[in-house]
């Protein structure tokens, strides 16, 4: 339930990333950021590459990612994602000292509500972590 006592929306949009080094990005997102490794499937032609991975966010939602393929999908380092968390400061403190991370926006209180910060991961993807959960869907 949201603060307005509205039911939370189930995750139905799955951000998908490609990575030059999917194994390293998966480890970073699990070990440093705090995602949960739900599934990782190796590429049948090359077991050192990830054909598909699912990483769940402990507070709800998930992402998919895999190794970069020249013929399909987004270029590595081109994604921008917003992750909702009630633990903004804790996530910030866990991420800030990690190698390969660049904090691009310090902890702040944006004018639309919540608390947030932004960073770039080792592949170059832009991540924002914040407590803003969006506006209730119309009609709810």
C-alpha positions in Angstrom: 0.0 0.0 0.0 1.2 3.5 -0.8 1.1 6.3 1.7 -2.3 7.4 0.3 -3.5 3.8 1.2 -3.7 2.9 -2.5 -2.6 -0.5 -3.7 0.9 -0.6 -5.2 1.1 -1.3 -8.9 2.5 -4.7 -9.8 5.7 -4.6 -11.8 4.8 -4.8 -15.4 7.6 -2.8 -17.1 10.9 -4.6 -17.0 14.0 -2.4 -17.8 16.5 -4.5 -19.8 20.2 -3.7 -20.0 23.0 -5.0 -22.2 26.6 -5.1 -20.8 30.1 -5.6 -22.2 30.9 -7.7 -19.1 27.5 -8.9 -17.9 29.0 -11.2 -15.2 30.8 -8.2 -13.6 27.7 -6.0 -13.9 25.5 -8.7 -12.3 28.0 -9.0 -9.5 28.1 -5.2 -9.0 24.3 -4.9 -8.9 24.0 -7.8 -6.5 27.0 -7.3 -4.2 27.1 -3.5 -4.1 23.7 -2.1 -5.1 21.6 -4.7 -3.4 19.6 -6.5 -6.1 18.9 -10.2 -5.7 20.2 -12.7 -8.3 17.0 -14.5 -9.3 18.1 -16.2 -12.6 21.2 -16.2 -14.8 21.2 -18.2 -18.0 24.4 -18.7 -20.0 24.5 -18.2 -23.7 24.4 -21.6 -25.4 27.1 -20.7 -27.8 29.4 -19.1 -25.2 28.9 -20.1 -21.6 31.0 -17.1 -20.4 28.3 -14.8 -21.7 24.9 -14.2 -20.1 21.9 -14.8 -22.5 19.5 -13.6 -19.8 19.6 -12.6 -16.2 16.8 -11.5 -13.8 17.7 -9.4 -10.8 15.0 -8.6 -8.3 14.9 -5.4 -6.2 14.1 -6.4 -2.6 11.4 -3.7 -2.3 9.6 -4.8 -5.5 10.3 -4.8 -9.2 13.1 -6.2 -11.2 15.4 -5.8 -14.2 16.7 -8.0 -16.9 20.1 -7.9 -18.5 22.4 -9.9 -20.7 25.6 -9.7 -22.6 25.9 -7.2 -25.5 25.1 -8.6 -28.9 26.1 -6.5 -32.0 22.8 -7.4 -33.8 20.2 -6.8 -31.0 19.2 -4.6 -28.1 20.5 -1.4 -26.6 24.1 -0.4 -26.5 25.8 -1.0 -23.1 25.9 2.1 -20.9 22.9 3.8 -22.4 20.1 3.0 -19.9 18.6 5.3 -17.3 16.7 3.8 -14.5 14.9 5.0 -11.4 14.7 2.6 -8.4 12.3 3.2 -5.6 13.6 2.5 -2.1 12.7 3.5 1.4 16.4 3.2 2.3 17.9 6.0 0.1 20.7 6.9 2.5 21.6 3.3 3.2 21.7 2.5 -0.6 23.8 5.7 -1.1 26.3 4.8 1.6 26.6 1.2 0.2 27.2 2.4 -3.3 29.3 5.6 -2.9 32.7 3.9 -2.0 32.4 1.1 -4.6 35.1 1.1 -7.4 33.8 2.1 -10.8 30.9 4.2 -9.4 30.5 7.9 -10.1 27.8 9.7 -8.0 26.3 12.2 -10.5 23.8 13.8 -8.2 24.3 14.0 -4.5 21.6 13.1 -2.0 18.9 15.7 -2.3 15.2 16.4 -1.7 13.6 17.2 -5.1 10.7 19.6 -5.3 8.2 16.8 -6.3 8.7 14.8 -3.1 10.9 12.2 -1.6 14.7 11.9 -1.3 17.1 10.7 -4.0 20.6 10.5 -5.6 22.0 9.4 -8.9 25.0 7.4 -10.1 26.7 5.8 -13.1 27.5 2.1 -12.9 30.8 0.7 -14.2 29.2 0.1 -17.7 28.0 3.7 -17.8 24.3 3.3 -17.1 22.6 6.1 -15.2 20.7 5.0 -12.0 18.6 7.2 -9.7 17.5 5.8 -6.3 14.7 7.6 -4.5 11.8 7.4 -2.2 9.3 9.0 -4.6 6.8 6.3 -5.7 5.0 8.2 -8.4 1.5 9.6 -8.4 -1.5 7.3 -7.9 -2.9 5.9 -11.1 -6.1 7.8 -12.3 -9.3 6.2 -11.0 -7.7 4.5 -8.0 
